[in-house]
Amino acid sequence: MVESVQGRSWTAADGYIHHFQEYSPQGPAKGILVFIHGIQSHAGWYESSCQWFASQGYRVVFLDRRGSGKNSLHRGDSPSFRTLLADLAAILPWIRKEQPSLPLFLCGISWGGKTALGLEIFHPGLVEGFIFLCPGFCPRISPPFCLRLRIALARLFSPGKMFPIPLNDPALFTSDPQAQEFIRTDPHALRQASARFLFDSVRLDFYLRGFLKPTKKPVLLLLAEKDRIIDNEKTKRFVKKFAPESLQTQLYSGASHTLEFEPEPRQFLSDILGWLDRATLLNQA
């Protein structure tokens, strides 16, 4: 069972106040599971799974990226991708210090997979393993060329100018009509991002490909068969370079991009739980 759910906050070195959700289990925690959301989503999309993992004995923390979700200051913006990585590099030890003996696993969802992986380059050694849920390393969708050119020019002359995120069709995320309506009417979903943010998203791609080194840490990659946002085959090849010996991959037949909104999400949740339990035991060995 879940002992408590609470909203918490943390202040970055530049004074930015980050709000996040924490789910505590009843009894001693087996480990710490930290989530990072995608470019448009936020912690509110994943309340059900967070509660379930807490009920299974894990302390769960879901971080809203600066400028997203409940972090309304400078909405849709960030000084640079390195700022986002620095946020992670600072907040994870802060989270861990309350239970320093527990293993900490980082789960990057969609676009959040890029910052999760970037952290291992920027500040390696902060986590015991990685989970990637349909990560955005190899997207199928990008802005048209003319819009990319406008974004690049705005990055030079008006970096705070906002542009639409090219994922505003809820059907890209899920085939479930009720979930589509939830996304369509969600007041906290991010619909626009600054030229600075979108340009740095591409810079982050180059950063990952230029500085990535193989890891022996356990890595779990979950993919959706009918994902219209990412390229599954390219994603598998890319993540295999990161974890050539320690990668476990699972493909979900008939599923769309956001596994949380599948009619039977318990399958992917159980797969993550089994992996977490094994990785936790391995860490204790």
Contacts in CASP RR format, 6 or more apart in sequence:
PFRMAT RR
TARGET T0000
AUTHOR 0000-0000-0000
METHOD contacts of the structure
MODEL  1
MVESVQGRSWTAADGYIHHFQEYSPQGPAKGILVFIHGIQSHAGWYESSC
QWFASQGYRVVFLDRRGSGKNSLHRGDSPSFRTLLADLAAILPWIRKEQP
SLPLFLCGISWGGKTALGLEIFHPGLVEGFIFLCPGFCPRISPPFCLRLR
IALARLFSPGKMFPIPLNDPALFTSDPQAQEFIRTDPHALRQASARFLFD
SVRLDFYLRGFLKPTKKPVLLLLAEKDRIIDNEKTKRFVKKFAPESLQTQ
LYSGASHTLEFEPEPRQFLSDILGWLDRATLLNQA
1 25 0 8 1.000
1 26 0 8 1.000
1 55 0 8 1.000
2 23 0 8 1.000
2 24 0 8 1.000
2 25 0 8 1.000
2 26 0 8 1.000
2 51 0 8 1.000
2 54 0 8 1.000
2 55 0 8 1.000
3 24 0 8 1.000
3 25 0 8 1.000
3 26 0 8 1.000
3 27 0 8 1.000
3 54 0 8 1.000
4 23 0 8 1.000
4 24 0 8 1.000
5 21 0 8 1.000
5 22 0 8 1.000
5 23 0 8 1.000
5 24 0 8 1.000
5 51 0 8 1.000
5 54 0 8 1.000
6 21 0 8 1.000
6 22 0 8 1.000
6 24 0 8 1.000
7 19 0 8 1.000
7 20 0 8 1.000
7 21 0 8 1.000
7 22 0 8 1.000
8 19 0 8 1.000
8 20 0 8 1.000
8 21 0 8 1.000
8 22 0 8 1.000
9 17 0 8 1.000
9 18 0 8 1.000
9 19 0 8 1.000
9 20 0 8 1.000
10 17 0 8 1.000
10 18 0 8 1.000
10 20 0 8 1.000
10 91 0 8 1.000
10 94 0 8 1.000
11 17 0 8 1.000
11 18 0 8 1.000
12 18 0 8 1.000
12 66 0 8 1.000
12 86 0 8 1.000
12 87 0 8 1.000
12 90 0 8 1.000
12 91 0 8 1.000
13 86 0 8 1.000
13 90 0 8 1.000
14 79 0 8 1.000
14 83 0 8 1.000
16 66 0 8 1.000
16 71 0 8 1.000
16 73 0 8 1.000
16 74 0 8 1.000
16 87 0 8 1.000
17 71 0 8 1.000
17 73 0 8 1.000
18 63 0 8 1.000
18 64 0 8 1.000
18 66 0 8 1.000
18 71 0 8 1.000
18 87 0 8 1.000
18 91 0 8 1.000
19 64 0 8 1.000
19 69 0 8 1.000
19 70 0 8 1.000
19 71 0 8 1.000
20 43 0 8 1.000
20 61 0 8 1.000
20 62 0 8 1.000
20 63 0 8 1.000
20 64 0 8 1.000
21 43 0 8 1.000
21 44 0 8 1.000
21 47 0 8 1.000
21 50 0 8 1.000
21 61 0 8 1.000
21 62 0 8 1.000
22 59 0 8 1.000
22 60 0 8 1.000
22 61 0 8 1.000
22 62 0 8 1.000
23 50 0 8 1.000
23 51 0 8 1.000
23 53 0 8 1.000
23 54 0 8 1.000
23 59 0 8 1.000
23 60 0 8 1.000
23 61 0 8 1.000
23 62 0 8 1.000
24 54 0 8 1.000
24 59 0 8 1.000
25 54 0 8 1.000
25 55 0 8 1.000
25 56 0 8 1.000
25 57 0 8 1.000
25 58 0 8 1.000
25 59 0 8 1.000
26 57 0 8 1.000
27 57 0 8 1.000
29 57 0 8 1.000
29 58 0 8 1.000
29 59 0 8 1.000
29 99 0 8 1.000
29 102 0 8 1.000
30 57 0 8 1.000
30 58 0 8 1.000
30 102 0 8 1.000
30 276 0 8 1.000
30 277 0 8 1.000
30 280 0 8 1.000
31 57 0 8 1.000
31 58 0 8 1.000
31 59 0 8 1.000
31 99 0 8 1.000
31 102 0 8 1.000
31 103 0 8 1.000
31 104 0 8 1.000
31 105 0 8 1.000
31 276 0 8 1.000
31 280 0 8 1.000
32 58 0 8 1.000
32 59 0 8 1.000
32 60 0 8 1.000
32 61 0 8 1.000
32 95 0 8 1.000
32 96 0 8 1.000
32 99 0 8 1.000
32 102 0 8 1.000
32 103 0 8 1.000
32 104 0 8 1.000
32 105 0 8 1.000
33 53 0 8 1.000
33 58 0 8 1.000
33 59 0 8 1.000
33 60 0 8 1.000
33 61 0 8 1.000
33 104 0 8 1.000
33 105 0 8 1.000
33 107 0 8 1.000
33 276 0 8 1.000
34 60 0 8 1.000
34 61 0 8 1.000
34 62 0 8 1.000
34 63 0 8 1.000
34 92 0 8 1.000
34 95 0 8 1.000
34 104 0 8 1.000
34 105 0 8 1.000
34 106 0 8 1.000
34 107 0 8 1.000
34 127 0 8 1.000
35 43 0 8 1.000
35 46 0 8 1.000
35 50 0 8 1.000
35 60 0 8 1.000
35 61 0 8 1.000
35 62 0 8 1.000
35 63 0 8 1.000
35 107 0 8 1.000
35 108 0 8 1.000
35 109 0 8 1.000
36 63 0 8 1.000
36 65 0 8 1.000
36 88 0 8 1.000
36 106 0 8 1.000
36 107 0 8 1.000
36 108 0 8 1.000
36 109 0 8 1.000
36 112 0 8 1.000
36 113 0 8 1.000
36 115 0 8 1.000
36 116 0 8 1.000
37 43 0 8 1.000
37 45 0 8 1.000
37 46 0 8 1.000
37 62 0 8 1.000
37 63 0 8 1.000
37 64 0 8 1.000
37 65 0 8 1.000
37 68 0 8 1.000
37 108 0 8 1.000
37 109 0 8 1.000
37 110 0 8 1.000
37 111 0 8 1.000
37 112 0 8 1.000
38 65 0 8 1.000
38 108 0 8 1.000
38 109 0 8 1.000
38 110 0 8 1.000
38 111 0 8 1.000
38 112 0 8 1.000
38 113 0 8 1.000
39 110 0 8 1.000
39 111 0 8 1.000
39 112 0 8 1.000
39 165 0 8 1.000
39 167 0 8 1.000
39 190 0 8 1.000
39 193 0 8 1.000
39 201 0 8 1.000
40 111 0 8 1.000
40 165 0 8 1.000
40 167 0 8 1.000
40 168 0 8 1.000
40 189 0 8 1.000
40 190 0 8 1.000
40 191 0 8 1.000
41 109 0 8 1.000
41 110 0 8 1.000
41 189 0 8 1.000
41 190 0 8 1.000
41 258 0 8 1.000
42 64 0 8 1.000
42 68 0 8 1.000
42 69 0 8 1.000
42 70 0 8 1.000
42 188 0 8 1.000
42 189 0 8 1.000
42 190 0 8 1.000
43 50 0 8 1.000
43 62 0 8 1.000
43 63 0 8 1.000
43 64 0 8 1.000
43 69 0 8 1.000
43 70 0 8 1.000
44 62 0 8 1.000
44 69 0 8 1.000
44 188 0 8 1.000
45 186 0 8 1.000
45 258 0 8 1.000
45 260 0 8 1.000
46 62 0 8 1.000
46 109 0 8 1.000
46 260 0 8 1.000
48 260 0 8 1.000
48 265 0 8 1.000
49 260 0 8 1.000
49 265 0 8 1.000
49 269 0 8 1.000
50 60 0 8 1.000
50 62 0 8 1.000
52 269 0 8 1.000
53 60 0 8 1.000
53 269 0 8 1.000
53 272 0 8 1.000
53 273 0 8 1.000
53 276 0 8 1.000
54 60 0 8 1.000
56 273 0 8 1.000
58 276 0 8 1.000
59 99 0 8 1.000
59 102 0 8 1.000
61 95 0 8 1.000
63 88 0 8 1.000
63 91 0 8 1.000
64 70 0 8 1.000
64 71 0 8 1.000
65 71 0 8 1.000
65 78 0 8 1.000
65 84 0 8 1.000
65 87 0 8 1.000
65 112 0 8 1.000
65 115 0 8 1.000
66 73 0 8 1.000
66 74 0 8 1.000
66 78 0 8 1.000
66 83 0 8 1.000
66 84 0 8 1.000
66 87 0 8 1.000
67 73 0 8 1.000
67 74 0 8 1.000
67 75 0 8 1.000
67 76 0 8 1.000
67 77 0 8 1.000
67 78 0 8 1.000
67 190 0 8 1.000
68 75 0 8 1.000
68 76 0 8 1.000
68 190 0 8 1.000
69 188 0 8 1.000
69 190 0 8 1.000
70 188 0 8 1.000
75 190 0 8 1.000
76 162 0 8 1.000
76 190 0 8 1.000
76 192 0 8 1.000
76 193 0 8 1.000
76 194 0 8 1.000
76 197 0 8 1.000
77 160 0 8 1.000
77 193 0 8 1.000
77 194 0 8 1.000
77 196 0 8 1.000
77 197 0 8 1.000
78 84 0 8 1.000
78 194 0 8 1.000
78 196 0 8 1.000
78 197 0 8 1.000
78 200 0 8 1.000
79 196 0 8 1.000
80 196 0 8 1.000
80 200 0 8 1.000
80 203 0 8 1.000
81 115 0 8 1.000
81 200 0 8 1.000
81 201 0 8 1.000
81 203 0 8 1.000
81 204 0 8 1.000
81 207 0 8 1.000
82 122 0 8 1.000
84 115 0 8 1.000
85 115 0 8 1.000
85 118 0 8 1.000
85 119 0 8 1.000
85 122 0 8 1.000
85 123 0 8 1.000
86 122 0 8 1.000
88 115 0 8 1.000
88 116 0 8 1.000
88 119 0 8 1.000
88 122 0 8 1.000
88 123 0 8 1.000
88 126 0 8 1.000
89 119 0 8 1.000
89 122 0 8 1.000
89 123 0 8 1.000
89 126 0 8 1.000
92 104 0 8 1.000
92 106 0 8 1.000
92 119 0 8 1.000
92 126 0 8 1.000
92 127 0 8 1.000
93 126 0 8 1.000
95 104 0 8 1.000
96 102 0 8 1.000
96 104 0 8 1.000
103 128 0 8 1.000
103 129 0 8 1.000
103 279 0 8 1.000
103 280 0 8 1.000
103 283 0 8 1.000
103 284 0 8 1.000
104 126 0 8 1.000
104 127 0 8 1.000
104 128 0 8 1.000
105 127 0 8 1.000
105 128 0 8 1.000
105 129 0 8 1.000
105 130 0 8 1.000
105 131 0 8 1.000
105 276 0 8 1.000
105 279 0 8 1.000
106 116 0 8 1.000
106 119 0 8 1.000
106 126 0 8 1.000
106 127 0 8 1.000
106 129 0 8 1.000
106 130 0 8 1.000
106 131 0 8 1.000
107 116 0 8 1.000
107 130 0 8 1.000
107 131 0 8 1.000
107 132 0 8 1.000
107 133 0 8 1.000
107 272 0 8 1.000
108 115 0 8 1.000
108 116 0 8 1.000
108 130 0 8 1.000
108 131 0 8 1.000
108 132 0 8 1.000
108 133 0 8 1.000
108 135 0 8 1.000
109 133 0 8 1.000
109 134 0 8 1.000
109 135 0 8 1.000
110 133 0 8 1.000
110 134 0 8 1.000
110 135 0 8 1.000
110 136 0 8 1.000
110 229 0 8 1.000
110 230 0 8 1.000
110 257 0 8 1.000
110 258 0 8 1.000
111 136 0 8 1.000
111 201 0 8 1.000
112 135 0 8 1.000
112 136 0 8 1.000
113 132 0 8 1.000
113 135 0 8 1.000
113 136 0 8 1.000
113 137 0 8 1.000
114 135 0 8 1.000
114 136 0 8 1.000
114 137 0 8 1.000
114 201 0 8 1.000
114 204 0 8 1.000
114 205 0 8 1.000
114 208 0 8 1.000
115 204 0 8 1.000
116 130 0 8 1.000
116 132 0 8 1.000
116 135 0 8 1.000
117 130 0 8 1.000
117 132 0 8 1.000
117 135 0 8 1.000
117 137 0 8 1.000
117 208 0 8 1.000
117 212 0 8 1.000
117 242 0 8 1.000
118 204 0 8 1.000
118 207 0 8 1.000
118 208 0 8 1.000
119 126 0 8 1.000
119 127 0 8 1.000
120 127 0 8 1.000
120 130 0 8 1.000
120 215 0 8 1.000
121 207 0 8 1.000
121 208 0 8 1.000
121 211 0 8 1.000
121 212 0 8 1.000
121 213 0 8 1.000
127 217 0 8 1.000
128 217 0 8 1.000
128 218 0 8 1.000
128 279 0 8 1.000
128 283 0 8 1.000
129 217 0 8 1.000
129 218 0 8 1.000
129 219 0 8 1.000
129 279 0 8 1.000
130 217 0 8 1.000
130 218 0 8 1.000
130 219 0 8 1.000
130 220 0 8 1.000
130 243 0 8 1.000
131 219 0 8 1.000
131 220 0 8 1.000
131 222 0 8 1.000
131 272 0 8 1.000
131 275 0 8 1.000
132 219 0 8 1.000
132 220 0 8 1.000
132 221 0 8 1.000
132 222 0 8 1.000
132 239 0 8 1.000
133 222 0 8 1.000
133 259 0 8 1.000
133 268 0 8 1.000
134 222 0 8 1.000
134 223 0 8 1.000
134 224 0 8 1.000
134 227 0 8 1.000
134 229 0 8 1.000
134 230 0 8 1.000
134 257 0 8 1.000
134 258 0 8 1.000
134 259 0 8 1.000
135 221 0 8 1.000
135 230 0 8 1.000
135 235 0 8 1.000
135 239 0 8 1.000
136 229 0 8 1.000
136 230 0 8 1.000
136 235 0 8 1.000
137 205 0 8 1.000
137 208 0 8 1.000
137 230 0 8 1.000
137 234 0 8 1.000
137 235 0 8 1.000
137 238 0 8 1.000
137 239 0 8 1.000
138 230 0 8 1.000
138 231 0 8 1.000
138 234 0 8 1.000
138 235 0 8 1.000
138 238 0 8 1.000
139 229 0 8 1.000
139 230 0 8 1.000
139 231 0 8 1.000
140 227 0 8 1.000
140 228 0 8 1.000
140 229 0 8 1.000
140 230 0 8 1.000
140 231 0 8 1.000
141 166 0 8 1.000
141 167 0 8 1.000
141 172 0 8 1.000
141 228 0 8 1.000
141 229 0 8 1.000
142 148 0 8 1.000
142 166 0 8 1.000
143 151 0 8 1.000
143 163 0 8 1.000
143 166 0 8 1.000
143 198 0 8 1.000
147 163 0 8 1.000
150 163 0 8 1.000
151 163 0 8 1.000
151 195 0 8 1.000
151 198 0 8 1.000
151 199 0 8 1.000
152 195 0 8 1.000
152 199 0 8 1.000
154 160 0 8 1.000
154 161 0 8 1.000
154 163 0 8 1.000
154 195 0 8 1.000
155 195 0 8 1.000
155 196 0 8 1.000
155 199 0 8 1.000
158 195 0 8 1.000
159 194 0 8 1.000
159 195 0 8 1.000
159 196 0 8 1.000
159 199 0 8 1.000
160 194 0 8 1.000
160 195 0 8 1.000
160 196 0 8 1.000
161 194 0 8 1.000
161 195 0 8 1.000
162 192 0 8 1.000
162 193 0 8 1.000
162 194 0 8 1.000
162 195 0 8 1.000
163 192 0 8 1.000
163 193 0 8 1.000
163 194 0 8 1.000
163 195 0 8 1.000
163 198 0 8 1.000
164 191 0 8 1.000
164 192 0 8 1.000
165 190 0 8 1.000
165 191 0 8 1.000
165 192 0 8 1.000
165 193 0 8 1.000
167 173 0 8 1.000
167 229 0 8 1.000
168 191 0 8 1.000
170 179 0 8 1.000
170 180 0 8 1.000
170 181 0 8 1.000
170 183 0 8 1.000
170 184 0 8 1.000
171 180 0 8 1.000
171 228 0 8 1.000
172 228 0 8 1.000
172 229 0 8 1.000
172 256 0 8 1.000
172 257 0 8 1.000
173 179 0 8 1.000
173 180 0 8 1.000
173 183 0 8 1.000
173 229 0 8 1.000
173 256 0 8 1.000
173 257 0 8 1.000
173 258 0 8 1.000
173 261 0 8 1.000
174 180 0 8 1.000
174 183 0 8 1.000
174 256 0 8 1.000
174 257 0 8 1.000
174 258 0 8 1.000
174 261 0 8 1.000
174 262 0 8 1.000
175 226 0 8 1.000
175 256 0 8 1.000
176 261 0 8 1.000
176 262 0 8 1.000
176 263 0 8 1.000
179 258 0 8 1.000
179 261 0 8 1.000
183 189 0 8 1.000
212 241 0 8 1.000
212 242 0 8 1.000
214 241 0 8 1.000
214 242 0 8 1.000
214 243 0 8 1.000
214 244 0 8 1.000
215 242 0 8 1.000
215 243 0 8 1.000
215 246 0 8 1.000
216 243 0 8 1.000
216 245 0 8 1.000
216 246 0 8 1.000
217 243 0 8 1.000
217 246 0 8 1.000
218 243 0 8 1.000
218 246 0 8 1.000
218 248 0 8 1.000
218 275 0 8 1.000
218 278 0 8 1.000
218 279 0 8 1.000
218 282 0 8 1.000
219 239 0 8 1.000
219 242 0 8 1.000
219 243 0 8 1.000
219 246 0 8 1.000
219 247 0 8 1.000
219 248 0 8 1.000
220 247 0 8 1.000
220 248 0 8 1.000
220 249 0 8 1.000
220 250 0 8 1.000
220 271 0 8 1.000
220 272 0 8 1.000
220 275 0 8 1.000
221 235 0 8 1.000
221 236 0 8 1.000
221 239 0 8 1.000
221 247 0 8 1.000
221 248 0 8 1.000
221 249 0 8 1.000
221 250 0 8 1.000
222 249 0 8 1.000
222 250 0 8 1.000
222 252 0 8 1.000
222 259 0 8 1.000
222 268 0 8 1.000
222 271 0 8 1.000
222 272 0 8 1.000
223 230 0 8 1.000
223 232 0 8 1.000
223 235 0 8 1.000
223 236 0 8 1.000
223 249 0 8 1.000
223 250 0 8 1.000
223 251 0 8 1.000
223 252 0 8 1.000
224 232 0 8 1.000
224 251 0 8 1.000
224 252 0 8 1.000
224 254 0 8 1.000
224 255 0 8 1.000
224 256 0 8 1.000
224 257 0 8 1.000
224 259 0 8 1.000
225 232 0 8 1.000
225 251 0 8 1.000
225 252 0 8 1.000
225 253 0 8 1.000
225 254 0 8 1.000
225 255 0 8 1.000
226 254 0 8 1.000
226 255 0 8 1.000
226 256 0 8 1.000
227 255 0 8 1.000
227 256 0 8 1.000
227 257 0 8 1.000
228 256 0 8 1.000
228 257 0 8 1.000
229 257 0 8 1.000
230 257 0 8 1.000
232 251 0 8 1.000
236 249 0 8 1.000
239 247 0 8 1.000
239 249 0 8 1.000
240 247 0 8 1.000
248 275 0 8 1.000
250 268 0 8 1.000
250 271 0 8 1.000
252 259 0 8 1.000
252 262 0 8 1.000
252 267 0 8 1.000
252 268 0 8 1.000
255 262 0 8 1.000
255 268 0 8 1.000
256 262 0 8 1.000
259 265 0 8 1.000
259 268 0 8 1.000
262 268 0 8 1.000
END
